[in-house]
Amino acid sequence: MLGMLGRMLLAGSQPTNEVAASLRSLAGTYGNSELRIITLPTLVLIEDPLAVPANTSVFDADQPALRLDQVDAIERLMHRAAETQLAPAAVSEEVAQIIRTPPRFGFWASLSGHVLLTVGFGLVLSPTLPALPIYAALGLLVGLLVLLGSRVRTLALVLPVVAAFIATAIAGLIAPELASQSMLSLVTPAIASMLPGLTLTIATVELTNGQIIAGASRLLYGFATLSLLAFGLYMGIVVTGIATPHTATGDRLGAWAPWVGIVFVAVGYYLYSVAPKGSLIWILFALSVAYAGQLLGHLLLGATLSGLVGALIAVPAIYLASHIPRAPQPAVMLTCAYWMMVPGTLGFIGLTETVVGTAGGGNALLQTIGGIFAIAIGMVIGTGISRDTGAVARAWHGGRIR
């Protein structure tokens, strides 16, 4: 049971230290607090030192990434198991049933979600009116590639390079003048679903918590993915002959545009990642709080450290909102909130500018590294505050009841 749940939590993009802590807590409720649990990004090890001879079980965590509705279902199952001590065999069977459950939304709904995600991120990152139809067209094209890549293993292996190359080449062909001014701004929203911003942030959280092997390997994987995307974009630039991928654009839409973009992102994320029923308003809440927190952080500490304030505000707010009836589990809202902090986007832009020799690329990379650590520290502190506050509230409530 613990091995299956550990695999699912890792597939739900949770840090290895959080997964291990959750499994140890659950094991304690079943009277097995002596178990030794070690988690890596692709492996779960559970040892029973009291067994004669000592017994160690190894579980491969090669499960594909979970949909948001599956993440929510697994979290709720763990809470029920901890409260009622469900039979381990029954829990394992329910986990298997959750994995077998087909998505509520089909191919076309997921594709529409990806288009909305692209337009939404375009409005947040670079809100210009001439670019909106380009965002939609590239979002449709890349969405097709991503959805086909999930079905064709050969395409999935080279998907970052292929998607970035085709998006760049198409942008250069259909809008050469706009692309010559802001190629990166045109292409980045379309490939936002493949940017490893969440991976890099989780890696930093793991390093901050002393998970050296997990954090270092995940960090390397994240930067490797960024490199593949940057290489694909560079190939597209070479093919189209557009050699100056500046990020500056023309007249931007008003301050309202990013907030409209957040609505598009919420709906797109709800469809594309198959969020739980009734969770759209909560996803919109998480995105809005994260973005508002970053805006405040930008005013107080500057762009690089804005994620620190954003995470400090968003994480406790999301944990608090999760106690409201019918709200999804915190992992669902937190995953959405991390997307708004987009350290992967900044890293992709900086790495690409460095590859093509654009001035400022190195500074963008340094800012990305600083931004990732700022978000991770904010997450760690925000999670600690939320848990400590919850523990105090439960103790005070229990004392009043007695």
N, C-alpha and C positions, 0 to 999 in steps of 0.2 A: 504494500500500500504506500509506504513512504517513498519507495523508489519511483513508483508511477507518478505520485504527486510531485516529486522533485523534478522529474522530467518535464511535466506540464508547466510548472512554475518557471523553469528555465526557458521553455518555448514561449512563455508569455512575457519575455524580455524583462525579467526581474534580476537584480544583481545576485551573484552567488552567495554573498554574505547574508542577504535577506532570505534567500531560499533555505540556507542551512539553519538560520534562526527559526524560521517557520516550521521546518521539519522537526527540529529539536523540541519546540514548544508542543507540537502535536504528539510527538513520542512521549513527552512527559505526561500528557493527559491520559495516555493509555498505560501508564505505569512503566515506561521503558526509558526513563531519563538517563540511563547509563549508556545508551547507544552513542557511538561516535559517528558523526555525519560530516562528510567532506564533499563539497560541491565544486565542480569546475564547469566552464561553459558548455562542455559536451559530455560530462560524466558526473554521476552521483555514486559515491562510495558510502556504504553503511556497514559498520562493524558492531557486532554484539560481543563485547569483551567477556561477558559472563558465561557465554556458551562454552561447552567443552567438547571438542576443541573450539577455539575462538572462530567465529563465523563472520566472514566478510562477503557482502553482496555488492556486485558491480552492475550499474544500470547505465546503458548508453543513452545519452540525451541528444539523440539525432532527430527528434521529432520536429517537423516543420513548424514554422511560427504559427501560433494560435490566432484565430480570429478573436475580436474583442468579446463577442458573446460567449466564446469558450473560456476566455480568461475570467469573465464574470462568473460563469458556472463553476469553474474549478475553485475560485475563492469562496463562493457560497458553500460548496461541498465541504471544504476544509473547516469552515466555521461550524457547520452542522456536525461534522465528525468530532470536533473538539468538545462541543457542548453535550452531545448525546452518546459519545463513544460507539458510533456505528461499527458493525462488524467489518474488519479490514477487507474481507472478501467482497462485501457489499459495496464498500467504497471503491475498490478496484474495478468492480463491474460498472459502477456509475461513471468512473473516469473513462473507461473504454466506450461507454455509450455516448458521452459528451464528444469524444473524438470522432465517433462515427456519424454524429448528427450532421446532415448536409446544411450548407449555408442557406439562410432565408432568401438572400438575394442572388439572382442569376447573373449570367455573363454581362448582359447589357446594363443592368443596374450597377454592377461593379465598375464597368467602363464609364458610365455617366458620373459615378463618384470620383473617378480619377480625373475626369475633365474638370469637375467642380473644384477638386483639390488644387489643380494647376492654376485655374483662374483665381482662386482664393489666395494662394501663395503669391501669385503675381501682383494682386492688389495690395498685399501686405509688404512685399519686398520692393516692388517697382511699379507703382500705380500710375501708368500712363495710358491714355485712351487708345492711341494707335496700336499698342501692344496687346490689347485684350483679345482680338480675334486670333492673333498669333499664339497666345497662351492656350486658347481653346483648341486650336488645330494641333499644336504640339502635344497637348495633354491627351487628345484622342489617339494620336499616333503612338506615343510612349505607353499609354494605357493598354493598347492592343498588344504591344511587345511584351509588357509585363505579364499580362494575363495569359498570353501564349507561352511565355517562358516558364510559367508555373506548370505547364502541361508537357513541354518539350525540354528534356534534360539538357540536350546539347546547346540549345539556345540559352538556357538558364546559366550555363557556365560562362558565357561571354556577354551576358545581357547588359552589364554596366557600360562596356565599351560600345556595343552595338547601339544601345539606346541613345547614349550621348552623341555618338557620331551621326546617326540618322537625324536626330533632333537639330543638331547644329547645321548639317548640310541642308535640310529642308528650310530652316529659318533663313539661311543665306540665299537660297534660291527664290523663295516667295517674298521675302522682304529684305533685299540687299541693303537698301539705304538705312533702314531701321537697325539691321544687324550690324552694320559698320559702326553705328553709334553705341550700341549696347548689346552685343552678342550674349554676354554672360547673363544679363538681366532677362533676356528673352528665353534662354534655354534652362536656366536654373529652376524656375517653378515647375517645368515639365518633368524634371528628373528628381524632384523633391522627395518622392516616395522611395527612391533608392538611396538617397543620401544617408550616411551612417551617423546622423546626429545623435540618435538615441543610443547607438552602440558606443560611441565615443564618451557620452555622458555616463553610461553605466560602467564603462571601463574605469573612468576616473573615480567613480564612487567606490568601486572595488579596490582600487589602489589606495584610496583614502582610508579604507577599512582594513588595510593590511593584506588583502587578497592579491598577492603579487603575481602569482602565476595566471590567475584568471584575468586580472586587470591588464597585465602586460600583453597577453595573447589577444584579448579583445581589442585593445588599443591598436595593436599592429594590424589586426584584421580591418578595423575601421579606416585607418590611413591607407591600407592597401586598396580598399574599395574606393576611397576618394581618388587615389592615383589612377585607377582604371577609368573612372568617370572623366577625370581631367585628360587622360590620354585620348579617349574617344572624342572629347570636344576639340582637342588640339588637332586630331586627324580631320575633323570636319572643317576647322578653320583653314587648314592647308588645302583641302579640296576646293573650298569655295573661294579661296584667295583673300578672305577677310582677315587681315593680320593684326588688327587693333581691337581686341575684345574689351573695350572699356566698359565699366559698369555705370558710368554716368549716363543719364537719359535726358530727354527733353522736358517739357512742361509736365509736371506731375499733377495728378488729381488732388482734390482737397484732403483735409485731415480726416474726412469721413471715410475715405476709400479703404484704409486698412480694416476698419470696423466692419464694413460690408464684406471685405475679404474673409474676415473671421467667420462670418455666417456661412459663406461659401465653403470654407474649409470644414466647418462643423458638419454640414450636410454631406459634403464629399467624403469625409472620414467615416460618417455613419454608414454610408452605402458601401464604400470601398473596403472597409475593414469589418463589415458586418457587425455593427455594435448591437448590444442587447436592446430588446424592445423597450421603448419609453426612455431611452438614454440620450436622445438628441439634445434636449434642453440642458442636460448635465454636461455633455461634451461642450456645448456652447459656453456654459458657465466656466468650465476649466480653461478653455482657450482664452476667454475674455479676461479672466483673472491673471493668467500667465502673461498676457500681452500688456495689460494695465500695469502689472508689477514691473515688467521690463521698462516700460515708459518712465515709471517713477524712478527706477534704478538708473536709467540714462540721465535723468535730470540731476540725481544726487551724486552718482559716482562715475558717470561716463559710460560709453558704449561697451567697453570690455567687461566691466563689472556689473552691467545691468542685469545679467542673468542671476547674480547672487541675490539681489533684491527680489527679482521675479520668482525665484524658487522659494525664498523665505516666506513670501506672501502666498504663493500658489499652493504649496504642499500642505500647510496647516488648514487653509481654506477648504481644500479638497477633502482632507480627512474629516473635517467638521461637517461638510455637506454630505459625506457618505453615511452619516447617522440618520439623515432624514429618510423617512419611509419611501420606498420605491426608487431610491437613488442607487445607481450602480456601485460596484465595489471600487475602492480607491485606485486599484491598479488600472482600471479602465480610464478613469479621468486623468490620472497621472501620466499615462502613456500619451494621451492627447495633448496635455499641457506641455510635455517635453518637446513636442514637435514645434510649438510656437517659439521655442528658444533657439532653434535652428543653428547650433554650432557647426553642424555638418555643412550647411549652406555657406557659412563664412569660410570654412576650411577649403571647400571646393573652389570658391572664387579665388582665394589666395593662392592655392596650389596651381590653378590654371594660369593665373597671371604670372606666377613664377616660371612655369614651363615655357610660356610664349615670350617671356622677357619684358612684361609690362611692369613699369615702375610701381612700386607699392605692394607687389605680391608678397614679398617677404614679411612686410609689416602686417599684412592681413593674416598670414599664417601665425605669427606671434600673437596677434590679437585673438585668433581662434583658440590657441592653446590656453591663453589666459581666460577666455570666455568659458571654455569647457570646465576648467577647474573652478571658476566662480559658480557656475551652475551646480556642479557636483557638491561643493561645500554648502551651498544654499539648500540642496536636497537633504544632505546629511543632517544639518542643523534643524531644518524644518521638520524632518521625520522624527528626530529626537524630541523636539518640542511637542509634537503631536502625541507621541507615545507617552511621554512623561505626563502631559496634561491629562490624557485619557486614564492613565493608571491612578493619578491623584483623584480624578473624578469618580472612578469606580470605587476606590477605597473610601472616599467621603460618603458616597451613596450607600455603600455597604454598612458603614458605621451608623448612618441615620436609620437604616432599616433595623439594625440590631437594637 
